[in-house]
Amino acid sequence: MIVKVKEPLSAEYPYLRPDLVVFTYLHLASSIELAEALMRSGVTALAYETVQRADGSLPLLAPMSEVAGKLATQVGAHCLEAQSGGRGVLMGGVPGVPPAEVVVLGCGSVGTNAAKVAVGMGASVTMLDINHDRLKYLDDMMSGRVVTVYSNSRNIERAVRYADLLIGAVLVRAARAPSLVTKAMVEKMKPGAVIVDVAIDQGGCVETIRATSHSEPTYVEYGVVHYAVPNMPALTPRTSTLALTNATLPYVEALANQGLDAALAADPALAWGLNTRGGEIVHPVVKAAFA
């Protein structure tokens, strides 16, 4: 068994084989190349992001979502600075000058943590989601410090237009992220506005987004700064390593001590982590993404 953080790289494909178990983040729905490599090799691959409890929670995605969400606001605040190509807007403003307008698209773990940091920095925060119960919960939890809006194309277009910082935090479990912010919407954003698309690991939720890197994290399109670094938690490796290890270690021990089949049979949450085996994609949602 090999335990990783990121998905197997192309240079590692030759080492994949049928008697090997790989346990890591895979995000297969956004990479047909990786999916084909796993199937060709016959490797058994379990994905952190699809391990799912009966209540729908994702215990191995949660810690990295929390880190990525908080980082999204920190990174966005930096990108808004003039030296980074942004509008030159201070997140919290100052007396007599309004704060930055932060729009968070998606109210899961990433979006909630992004909003917490943005509120803490004094920004004006709007959160959009299609889950009314989640919006109600956040409205109560944030004690009115954020504006909650039901997510549809009209409301997204309106919010994107006034945003100084747009944080994409959309998650569809095991599937590719939907493209909710169109190119036409981006064209209407303020010059120097910033997009941080945390959903880039699943393909991104902004039409103009493409993956960047930690060495070259941003690019400008239609006058808008785009930040789309996969694996954002690598910016804070000490915090991220401890958080991820705390969550993954019990599952690693179960696989090592019980063996693959016994561990999957004993824990339905871990069984949902199985993505490929014997040359086939076996996770139903991932399989549907490639249909």
N, C-alpha and C positions, 0 to 999 in steps of 0.2 A: 504494500500500500504506500502511495505517495500522498502526502498532505501538503497542499500549496495554499497560496492566497489568490493569485491571479490564475486565469485559465492557461492551459498548456500553450506555449509559444510554438511557432512553426518549426523552430530549430529543435524542439523537443518531440515533434511528431514521430520521428523514427524510433523513439524509445518506448512508445505505447505498444502494448501487446495484450492478448486475450487473458493472460493469467494475472494481470495487474489491476488494482483498484486505485483510482484517482479520486481524491476528495478535495474539492476546491470550489471557488466561484467559477461558473461556466458561462452564464448568460448566453446560452446557445441560440436563442431566438434572434439575436442580432448578428450572428456569425455563421453563415452556411459553410464557410471554409473549415471552421473548427468542427462543426457537426459532422461533416463528411470525413474529416480526419479521424474522429473518434469511432465512427462506424467502420471505416476501412480497417482500423487496427483491431477491432473487437474488444477494446478495453471496456472495463466496467467503470463508469464515471458517475459520481454522486456530486450534486451541486449544492453548495451551502444555501443558495438563494431560494431553492425549492423545498427545503426541509420545512414542513408545515404542520403545526399542531392542529388539533381538532377545532379549536376556536378560530382558526384562520391566521393566527400569528406566525411570524417567520423568525424564529429565534436566532438563526445564524446570519440573517440579513440585518436584523435590528441594530446591533452594535455599530456596524459600518454605516448604516443609514443615519444614526445619531451623529456620528463623527462628520459624515459628509454634509449633513444639513447645517450643522454649526459652522463648518468650514465655508459653505456656500455663501453665507452672509459676510464672513470675514474677507473672503476672496473678492466678493462683489464690492465691498466697501473700498478695498484697495484699487480695484479696476475703475471705480468712479473717480479716483484722483486724476487730476489733469496730466500728471507725468506718465500715467498708464493709458492715456488716450480717452479717459472718461470726461464726464461733464464738469468735473470739478465741484461736486456736491458733497457736503459733509453729511453723514448719515443722520446725526442727531440735530443738525442745524444749530443755530445760536439764537439768543433772544432777538426778535425782530426779523429773523430769516427762517422760513419753514424748513423742516427736515426733508430728507430724501423720501420719495414715494417708492416703497418696496412692494412688489406684487409676487405672491407665492402661488404657483399653480400646482395644486395637489396638496392634500392635508394629511398625508400619512406621516410616518416617522421622520422622513427627510424634511418635509414641509413644516411640520410642527417645530422641529429643532431650529430650522432656519428662521422661522417667525419669532421664536423665543429670543434668539440673539439679536435680531433686528429691532424688536421691541426694547430690549435691554440697551441698545445703542441709541434709542430715542427716535427711530424712524417711524414714519407713518406706514402701517402695514395693512395690505389687503390680501385675503386668502380665498382661493376659489377651489371648489370640489363639487362632485356630483352626489356625494353622500350627505343628505340633509342631517342625519343624526350626528355625523362627524362635525359638521359645521356648528350644530347646536352645542356639542360638547366643547369645542374650541372657544365658542363665544362665552360660555360659562367659565371655562378654565382661565381664559385670558382677561376675564373681568372687563370686557368692553374695550380692551386696548388694541384690538385688531378689528377690521371690518371683514365680515364673512359674506361671500357672494356665491350664489349657485353658479356652477360652471356650465356655460353654453357658449356657442361661437360669438354671439353678440356681446355677452359680458366679458369674454376673454379679449375681444377686439378693443372694447372700451378701456379695460384695465391696462392692457399692453400699451395703449397710446399715451397714457399719462405716467407710466412707470419710469422711474430713474434706474431701478434695478429689478429685473425679472428673473425669478428663480424657478426653473423647471424641475418639479419634484413629482412627476407623474409615474406611477407604477401599476402595471398590469402583470400580475403574478405569472412568471415563466414565459411571458409573451413579449413581443416587441412593443415598445412604448408608442402610443398613438401620436401622430403629428398634429398637435392642437393649435400651434401658433404658425400661421401661414406666412409665406414670403411677403404678401401684401400687408399683413399686420406689422411685420418688422420694418418695412419701408416707411410706415407712418410713425415709428417711434421717434423720440427726441434724439437729436444729434448728440452723440457721446453717451447715450444710455448704454446699459450693460445687461447682457444675458448670461446667466450661469445655468447651464443645463446639466443638472445632476443625473438626469435620465439617459445620458449619453451611453452608459453601460448597456442599456437596452435599446439603443438606436437613436435616442433623443426625442424630445417632444416639440422641437422647433424645426421648421422646414429648412431654415438656412444653416442649421448646425452641422458641424463635422468634427470628428474627434481631433483633439489637439494633444499636446504633451506637456510634461512638467518643465521641460527646457524651453518650449515655445507654447505657452498656455493660451494665448489669445490671438485673434485676428479680427479685422474690421470689415463688416459688410453692411452696405446701405448706411454708413455712418454710425453703426452700432457695434460696440465691442462684444465679441462672442468669446466665452470661456467654456471649454468642453473637454476637460481632462478626465479620462477614465481613471478609476481608482484614486479619487481625491484624498482618501484617508492616508495615502502614502506621504502626504505633506507633514503628517504628525505620526511618524512610525512608532514612537514609544507608546503613546496613548492607544493607537490603533492595534498594535500587537497585543498588548495586555487585554484590551476589550475583546478582540476576536478569539484569543486563546481561552479566555474565561468561558466563552460560549461554546467553542468547538470541542474542547478537550473531553467532556463526557461522551460525546458521540464517537470521537476517535478511539477512546478506551473501549467502548462497546464493540466497535468493529474489530479491534485488535484482539480482544479477549473472547468474544463470542463467535467470531467469524462472520462473513458477510450475510449469508442467508439467515442465520439465527438472529443476528442483530436487526435485520430488516423485519423479520417476523415479530420480534419482541417490541418494536417501537414503530407504530404507524407513521409518526412524524418523520423519522429517518427514512422510512420506505418511500415517502414522497420525494426524497432527495435523489432517488435513482433516475438518471436521465438516459444513459445508454448502457446496453449490455448485449453481448453476442452479435455485434454488428448492426444493432437496431436502436432507434430512439424509442424508449419505452414509457417516458413520461407523457401522459395524454395531452397536456396543454402545450408542451414543447413540440410534440408531434403535429398538433393542429397548426402550429405556427408555420410549419414547413409544407403543409398540405397544399 
